[in-house]
Amino acid sequence: MTNRSRSSSSGEGELRLPRPPGILRRYWARHPLFADILVTVVCLLVSTIPVIATPILPEGVGTNSREWRQVLPALSVVVVLGCLALLLRRRHPLIVLASSYVVALAYLFAPAPINGPLLLIATYSVAVYVSSRAALVGVVIGMAVLAGTGFVLSATGVSSTTVVWGSLVNESLSSVIGGLIGANVGSRARYVTALIDHSQRLVVERDQQAQLAASTERERIARELHDIVAHSLTVMVALAEGVAASRDVDRSRPGVEAIAATGREALRDMRATLGILRESEAAPLAPLARDTTAETVASARAAGFDTRLVVSGDPGDLDSRTQLAVSRIVQEGVTNVLRHATAATHIDVAIRHAPDGVSVTIADDGLPVSADAGSGGFGLRGLRERVELAGGTVTAGPRQPHGWSVAAHIPRQETTA
């Protein structure tokens, strides 16, 4: 019932798996040397019995004892050596096939038609361990040589026509039967090998895809954590320093409240980012695309910087990936000013929406810095990775006469697609 349902449910385009091997086939496959010895012994018995028994048959069956005694020693040696060559049928099947045709040629010199299973086994071995095409070519060449030699021996009177035709018919049948069985078994074996190789490649590709996905996700989480933690801590440190420097309790209260609000926002963003690490199905698979530009500018103002935000153009239907990248660019640029800018008092944030994309610029008026001051650190590197993932470009460096500038351009989703 199970086999019928399995075969009926397999569609035309589905992969049909072969049946698992039985006990005998498994034992045969696990002991190849024993199998070859057994095949050699059986073939030796079947091939030598007619050679030895035919000369002692009565004269009425057409045999001649004197003629048999002349060819018996050489024929017996050739048959025995040909059968022993079957021990090499797995490693050198073509050599075994050639030796089997040598034995078939030796049968032509016998006074009576005789044959054995040697050519059948040799053709089978070539079809299984080499290819069906090699078996076909070998049989055609071998039978052509055998037929040509037989006709020459028959024409010169060395062999009788009965022996030649009997040998050709018997060896042809053996070649056809062995080739058909070997082609079937060999095709199945190669099919199973191809399935195993394909399965192994799929496993390797699956592991590679999993590693790439894990690496990409780790990088994304690292970027999100850096953006959240670095910005929030920088703002909280700046506010705490301002509160500590002030001796007026009433004037310090807004700074303390701003510190608490920044901490709460950081915790909320942290929970949203780390939600993907949980096993819950409701956990988000991507960071929340929340526009935090206004909050970033407000935190910079609370820290004592004269911050100006200018937004121009029509944002339209801005996709979540671009919106998140714009927010992170502003956040990273303002955070760098709070952490690294020396004697900076003014921050300009400009966001320009255009039909082809969004341009973001963050500039400050700090003291001159070297051109490679912003080349290190994870912040700008993560910022470049984020913008490149969105299909955009980012540049950062000093500006004249002093200060630092970060500029990025991100194309719209429709343009990138």
C-alpha angles and dihedrals in degrees: 000000000000093000092049093050091046094051093044094050093053109100126212093260096042124100114256111213118210121246116265114259120263129236096274094047092048091050091046091052094047093052107042095157092054090048092051092048091050092049091048093051093048092047091047092053095045092046100044099043094070091045092052099035100045097068092056094052118110118276089246093079093063102261127135116209094204093055092046092052089055097054100028099087096047093040092050092051092049093048093048093048091047091052092047088054087069087080086074096047094111097048101031108020094156091057089050090050091052091049091050090057089050088057089047089054089050090055088063090069092057117106091231133035111269133158142167141207094262096103092046092055093043093052090047091052093051092049092050103040101031114019142289090251091056090050091051093049092046093050093048092050094043095048091047091054091044093049093046093049091046093052091049092050091046092049093049093046096243092118130025122244090243092058093046096048093042091051093047093049095045095045092045091054091047091050093048095047094045092045094050094048092044092048090053095047094041093050091050092048092049090047092053091046090051090050091051092048091048091050091050091050090049090052091050092047091047091052091047092049090049091050092048091048091048092048092049091048092049090052091049093049090047090053092048094047092047092050093048100040099038095048096042095046092046091052092045092049092050092048092046091052090051092049091048091051093052121081095190110096094200093052091046094054096079090051092053091048090050090052091052092047092050091050092051092049090049091051092050093051090044092055091048092050097045092046090089090064092063124088094231114118090221093062113115117252094208137032117274109264095224119159104238097166095108092046091051092051091046092051091051090051091049088053090059103263123131097236125182125190120199119184119184134176132029113297092197115174098348111188119237095246093056092043091053092047091051092050093049092047091055091044094050093045094050091044091054090053092050093048106034111017113106118217091349116158105161131057124187118199116187125182117184121188115204134169091257098046149299126297121201127190129181117185134171136188100232127140119288115281134188120272093245096049093103098040095091131057133067096261100072091035091054089044091054091048092051094048092046090051087055089051096252141114133239134196130187132183147112121304133208133297091004142321135060133277135199117192128180136174123200121186120224119262093250092052092049093048 
